[in-house]
């Protein structure tokens, strides 16, 4: 679909979608906002947001900086264009 679409058409779809959600996203947005409203009325001290109740866009859990091991950090650096240096052999 994108191969046959010009950049201006793609930009128009982006502007349209920012104002007019498609059905599944619209239903998810209404459900999550309604659930947030009910929880906010029942529990005054909650830090929940509508995104916490979304089924299509679950909250992203960001790992704490101490939870990443060296191999994970090095693979991320390599994916960003860095070069992996290890200890020299012998």
TORPA-4810 file (N, C-alpha, C, O; in nm, 3 decimals):
<nodes>
NODE_1_0.083_-0.119_0.000_0.000_0.000_0.000_0.087_0.125_0.000_0.059_0.221_-0.072_X
NODE_2_0.193_0.124_0.081_0.278_0.242_0.088_0.361_0.261_-0.038_0.401_0.373_-0.070_X
NODE_3_0.388_0.152_-0.110_0.470_0.163_-0.230_0.400_0.247_-0.338_0.466_0.315_-0.415_X
NODE_4_0.269_0.242_-0.343_0.194_0.317_-0.443_0.144_0.451_-0.393_0.061_0.515_-0.459_X
NODE_5_0.193_0.495_-0.278_0.144_0.619_-0.218_0.255_0.724_-0.220_0.370_0.696_-0.187_X
NODE_6_0.219_0.842_-0.257_0.318_0.952_-0.256_0.334_1.004_-0.114_0.252_0.975_-0.026_X
NODE_7_0.439_1.080_-0.092_0.463_1.134_0.042_0.355_1.233_0.084_0.322_1.243_0.202_X
NODE_8_0.298_1.306_-0.013_0.191_1.400_0.023_0.064_1.325_0.062_-0.007_1.368_0.153_X
NODE_9_0.034_1.212_-0.005_-0.082_1.131_0.034_-0.061_1.073_0.174_-0.153_1.070_0.255_X
NODE_10_0.062_1.027_0.200_0.092_0.973_0.332_0.075_1.080_0.440_0.022_1.051_0.547_X
NODE_11_0.119_1.201_0.412_0.103_1.312_0.507_-0.045_1.345_0.529_-0.086_1.375_0.640_X
NODE_12_-0.124_1.339_0.422_-0.268_1.364_0.435_-0.334_1.259_0.523_-0.419_1.292_0.606_X
NODE_13_-0.296_1.132_0.507_-0.350_1.026_0.592_-0.309_1.050_0.737_-0.389_1.027_0.828_X
NODE_14_-0.188_1.095_0.759_-0.143_1.123_0.895_-0.225_1.234_0.960_-0.264_1.223_1.077_X
NODE_15_-0.252_1.339_0.885_-0.335_1.449_0.937_-0.479_1.402_0.961_-0.540_1.438_1.062_X
NODE_16_-0.533_1.321_0.869_-0.669_1.270_0.885_-0.678_1.181_1.009_-0.772_1.193_1.088_X
NODE_17_-0.580_1.093_1.025_-0.584_0.999_1.137_-0.568_1.070_1.271_-0.620_1.023_1.371_X
NODE_18_-0.496_1.182_1.275_-0.479_1.253_1.401_-0.610_1.315_1.449_-0.624_1.345_1.568_X
NODE_19_-0.705_1.335_1.358_-0.836_1.391_1.397_-0.947_1.288_1.397_-1.042_1.301_1.473_X
NODE_20_-0.937_1.186_1.313_-1.043_1.086_1.298_-0.983_0.947_1.315_-0.923_0.893_1.222_X
NODE_21_-1.000_0.889_1.435_-0.944_0.756_1.460_-1.021_0.651_1.381_-1.138_0.669_1.349_X
NODE_22_-0.952_0.541_1.351_-1.020_0.427_1.290_-1.096_0.354_1.399_-1.072_0.378_1.517_X
NODE_23_-1.186_0.265_1.363_-1.281_0.208_1.457_-1.216_0.138_1.576_-1.257_0.161_1.690_X
NODE_24_-1.118_0.053_1.554_-1.060_-0.021_1.666_-0.990_0.073_1.764_-1.003_0.056_1.886_X
NODE_25_-0.918_0.169_1.713_-0.851_0.264_1.801_-0.951_0.352_1.875_-0.931_0.386_1.991_X
NODE_26_-1.057_0.389_1.806_-1.158_0.474_1.868_-1.228_0.399_1.982_-1.249_0.456_2.089_X
NODE_27_-1.263_0.273_1.960_-1.327_0.195_2.065_-1.232_0.176_2.184_-1.274_0.186_2.299_X
NODE_28_-1.106_0.150_2.156_-1.008_0.133_2.263_-0.992_0.262_2.342_-0.982_0.260_2.464_X
NODE_29_-0.989_0.374_2.272_-0.975_0.504_2.340_-1.095_0.532_2.428_-1.079_0.576_2.542_X
NODE_30_-1.216_0.507_2.378_-1.337_0.530_2.458_-1.339_0.438_2.580_-1.373_0.482_2.690_X
NODE_31_-1.304_0.311_2.561_-1.304_0.216_2.672_-1.202_0.256_2.778_-1.232_0.253_2.897_X
NODE_32_-1.083_0.292_2.735_-0.979_0.326_2.833_-1.013_0.455_2.908_-0.987_0.465_3.028_X
NODE_33_-1.071_0.552_2.840_-1.111_0.675_2.909_-1.225_0.651_3.006_-1.228_0.709_3.115_X
NODE_34_-1.321_0.567_2.968_-1.432_0.534_3.056_-1.383_0.458_3.179_-1.423_0.488_3.291_X
NODE_35_-1.295_0.361_3.158_-1.240_0.285_3.270_-1.161_0.377_3.363_-1.170_0.364_3.485_X
NODE_36_-1.084_0.468_3.306_-1.008_0.563_3.388_-1.101_0.651_3.469_-1.074_0.679_3.585_X
NODE_37_-1.210_0.695_3.409_-1.306_0.779_3.480_-1.366_0.706_3.599_-1.377_0.762_3.707_X
NODE_38_-1.406_0.581_3.579_-1.467_0.503_3.687_-1.367_0.481_3.800_-1.400_0.500_3.917_X
NODE_39_-1.245_0.442_3.766_-1.143_0.419_3.869_-1.109_0.549_3.941_-1.090_0.548_4.062_X
NODE_40_-1.103_0.659_3.869_-1.072_0.787_3.931_-1.183_0.831_4.027_-1.155_0.895_4.129_X
NODE_41_-1.307_0.796_3.995_-1.417_0.832_4.085_-1.416_0.745_4.211_-1.450_0.793_4.319_X
NODE_42_-1.378_0.619_4.196_-1.380_0.528_4.311_-1.255_0.537_4.396_-1.261_0.522_4.518_X
NODE_43_-1.142_0.563_4.334_-1.014_0.570_4.405_-0.952_0.707_4.381_-0.892_0.731_4.276_X
NODE_44_-0.967_0.795_4.474_-0.919_0.933_4.456_-0.767_0.943_4.451_-0.714_1.034_4.388_X
NODE_45_-0.697_0.851_4.515_-0.551_0.861_4.526_-0.478_0.778_4.421_-0.365_0.735_4.445_X
NODE_46_-0.537_0.756_4.307_-0.473_0.673_4.205_-0.388_0.758_4.110_-0.421_0.873_4.082_X
NODE_47_-0.281_0.699_4.062_-0.194_0.765_3.964_-0.217_0.707_3.825_-0.133_0.727_3.736_X
NODE_48_-0.327_0.638_3.804_-0.355_0.574_3.676_-0.388_0.678_3.570_-0.442_0.785_3.599_X
NODE_49_-0.355_0.645_3.446_-0.389_0.729_3.331_-0.471_0.645_3.235_-0.473_0.522_3.247_X
NODE_50_-0.540_0.707_3.140_-0.616_0.628_3.043_-0.529_0.528_2.968_-0.579_0.422_2.928_X
NODE_51_-0.403_0.558_2.948_-0.314_0.464_2.878_-0.297_0.334_2.956_-0.272_0.229_2.896_X
NODE_52_-0.311_0.339_3.087_-0.300_0.218_3.169_-0.414_0.120_3.141_-0.401_0.001_3.169_X
NODE_53_-0.525_0.167_3.086_-0.640_0.082_3.059_-0.654_0.045_2.912_-0.747_-0.025_2.873_X
NODE_54_-0.563_0.090_2.831_-0.569_0.064_2.688_-0.535_-0.081_2.659_-0.439_-0.136_2.714_X
NODE_55_-0.613_-0.143_2.572_-0.587_-0.281_2.533_-0.493_-0.289_2.413_-0.416_-0.384_2.401_X
NODE_56_-0.500_-0.191_2.325_-0.417_-0.192_2.205_-0.280_-0.131_2.228_-0.185_-0.164_2.157_X
NODE_57_-0.267_-0.043_2.325_-0.140_0.024_2.354_-0.105_0.006_2.500_-0.118_0.100_2.579_X
NODE_58_-0.062_-0.114_2.539_-0.031_-0.134_2.681_0.088_-0.048_2.722_0.172_-0.016_2.639_X
NODE_59_0.096_-0.012_2.849_0.208_0.070_2.894_0.341_-0.002_2.873_0.352_-0.123_2.890_X
NODE_60_0.440_0.075_2.835_0.572_0.020_2.810_0.652_0.026_2.939_0.663_0.131_3.001_X
NODE_61_0.707_-0.088_2.978_0.787_-0.091_3.099_0.932_-0.068_3.061_0.990_-0.146_2.985_X
NODE_62_0.991_0.038_3.112_1.130_0.070_3.084_1.215_0.009_3.194_1.195_0.038_3.312_X
NODE_63_1.311_-0.075_3.156_1.393_-0.137_3.260_1.482_-0.033_3.328_1.525_0.065_3.267_X
NODE_64_1.508_-0.057_3.455_1.597_0.031_3.529_1.738_0.019_3.472_1.774_-0.088_3.422_X
NODE_65_1.818_0.125_3.479_1.952_0.120_3.421_2.039_0.008_3.477_2.124_-0.043_3.404_X
NODE_66_2.021_-0.032_3.599_2.100_-0.138_3.659_2.062_-0.276_3.611_2.135_-0.372_3.638_X
NODE_67_1.949_-0.292_3.541_1.901_-0.424_3.500_1.961_-0.471_3.368_1.947_-0.588_3.334_X
NODE_68_2.027_-0.385_3.293_2.085_-0.425_3.165_2.225_-0.480_3.187_2.306_-0.419_3.256_X
NODE_69_2.252_-0.596_3.127_2.386_-0.652_3.139_2.475_-0.596_3.029_2.429_-0.524_2.940_X
NODE_70_2.603_-0.628_3.035_2.701_-0.572_2.940_2.671_-0.612_2.796_2.686_-0.531_2.705_X
NODE_71_2.628_-0.737_2.775_2.600_-0.781_2.638_2.483_-0.704_2.576_2.486_-0.671_2.458_X
NODE_72_2.382_-0.676_2.657_2.267_-0.599_2.607_2.310_-0.458_2.570_2.271_-0.406_2.466_X
NODE_73_2.387_-0.396_2.655_2.433_-0.259_2.628_2.519_-0.255_2.502_2.505_-0.164_2.421_X
NODE_74_2.608_-0.353_2.486_2.695_-0.357_2.369_2.615_-0.382_2.241_2.646_-0.323_2.137_X
NODE_75_2.513_-0.468_2.247_2.433_-0.493_2.126_2.353_-0.369_2.088_2.333_-0.342_1.969_X
NODE_76_2.306_-0.293_2.186_2.235_-0.168_2.156_2.331_-0.068_2.091_2.296_-0.001_1.995_X
NODE_77_2.453_-0.059_2.144_2.552_0.032_2.087_2.588_-0.008_1.944_2.608_0.078_1.858_X
NODE_78_2.598_-0.138_1.919_2.627_-0.184_1.783_2.515_-0.149_1.687_2.540_-0.112_1.572_X
NODE_79_2.391_-0.159_1.734_2.278_-0.128_1.646_2.271_0.020_1.613_2.210_0.059_1.513_X
NODE_80_2.334_0.104_1.696_2.336_0.248_1.671_2.454_0.290_1.585_2.475_0.408_1.559_X
NODE_81_2.532_0.193_1.540_2.645_0.224_1.453_2.777_0.223_1.525_2.880_0.257_1.466_X
NODE_82_2.777_0.185_1.652_2.903_0.180_1.726_2.980_0.054_1.693_2.928_-0.035_1.625_X
NODE_83_3.101_0.047_1.739_3.184_-0.070_1.715_3.215_-0.135_1.849_3.245_-0.067_1.947_X
NODE_84_3.207_-0.266_1.852_3.228_-0.338_1.977_3.376_-0.369_1.994_3.440_-0.431_1.908_X
NODE_85_3.428_-0.325_2.106_3.567_-0.353_2.140_3.568_-0.446_2.259_3.502_-0.422_2.360_X
NODE_86_3.644_-0.552_2.247_3.656_-0.647_2.358_3.800_-0.652_2.404_3.887_-0.590_2.345_X
NODE_87_3.823_-0.727_2.510_3.962_-0.738_2.557_4.047_-0.811_2.453_4.003_-0.908_2.391_X
NODE_88_4.167_-0.764_2.436_4.259_-0.825_2.338_4.302_-0.962_2.383_4.319_-0.985_2.503_X
NODE_89_4.320_-1.053_2.291_4.363_-1.187_2.326_4.515_-1.191_2.333_4.583_-1.142_2.243_X
NODE_90_4.566_-1.250_2.442_4.695_-1.275_2.468_4.818_-1.223_2.450_4.917_-1.283_2.493_X
</nodes>
